[in-house]
Amino acid sequence: MRVTLYLLLALTLLPADAQPQTVGMRYGMGAIRGGYADSGSDFLVGLQFDYTHTLSSHYSLEGGILTTGSLPFATLLSEAILTPIDASPSITIADFNSYYLGARADYELLPSWTTYLHGGLGYAKLTEYSPEIQSSGDRHYQKAHNYSGLRPYIGIGTEIHPFTSLGFTVDLRYDNLPHRYQGTTLFFGLDFHF
């Protein structure tokens, strides 16, 4: 949390020009995949808050926080299929948080419609959860491993802003995560311009 506060403080101290600054909130769904045999792969939901500091009509700096949670649909389906074969399949799930700082390039398609590319580096914290069989026979997921590090992200999106101070966004984001994980999330949200 302290990292996010420092990041937002640093961005607000940049000199502002006549271009509007933006605060965004987005909600999305996607998938997280691991790159090794016992890694977690599943659906996830994500929540993103960011601040964009406009440098010119086409370029900006961005920073914010992305937090995700695993939706264990694929995990539960895999367990249902594997349980008759193996009474205690070892299926791992994972989620991640990222504090990021990057750049964004905008291209105006119409006066109230823009498309953009963005990317940068994020400090990602990834958590793996492993199944643990309770005495009742129920399966409960316990935190197994934590991984963190500075990792790149990239995204593409579009914004329709029918109002001067409000825009609606769709954003597809790819995060390269620690321990050979990757996250892909499709976000829908709002941008508040001031």
Helices and strands as residue ranges (DSSP letters): H 2-12, E 22-34, E 42-54, E 59-71, H 73-82, E 93-110, E 113-133, E 139-163, E 166-177, E 181-193
